[in-house]
Amino acid sequence: MTIYIDPPTWPGHGRMWSHLVSDVSYDELHVFAEALGVPRRAFERDHYDLPSHRYGDAVGAGALEVSSREVVRLLTQAGLRRPKGRAAPPG
């Protein structure tokens, strides 16, 4: 299982956020997030939004630190990228 996380550089709701992604499957990502105690409501299209204070927890649990650009590349290469406005695949 390889999960990736970008630095918490995304502002929102008075916090900074990271993106937690998988380059294999959403199922793999959901399993990792659940083990980390991240609520499913934090999943947005193709990633989990993770507040900056949880960044170290994710890295400690095995998430690999990558750039935000790398997160997009990994998702796109794996066919898992879902930009806003694109419907989720069936199933």
Disulfide bonds with the S-S distance in Angstrom:
none
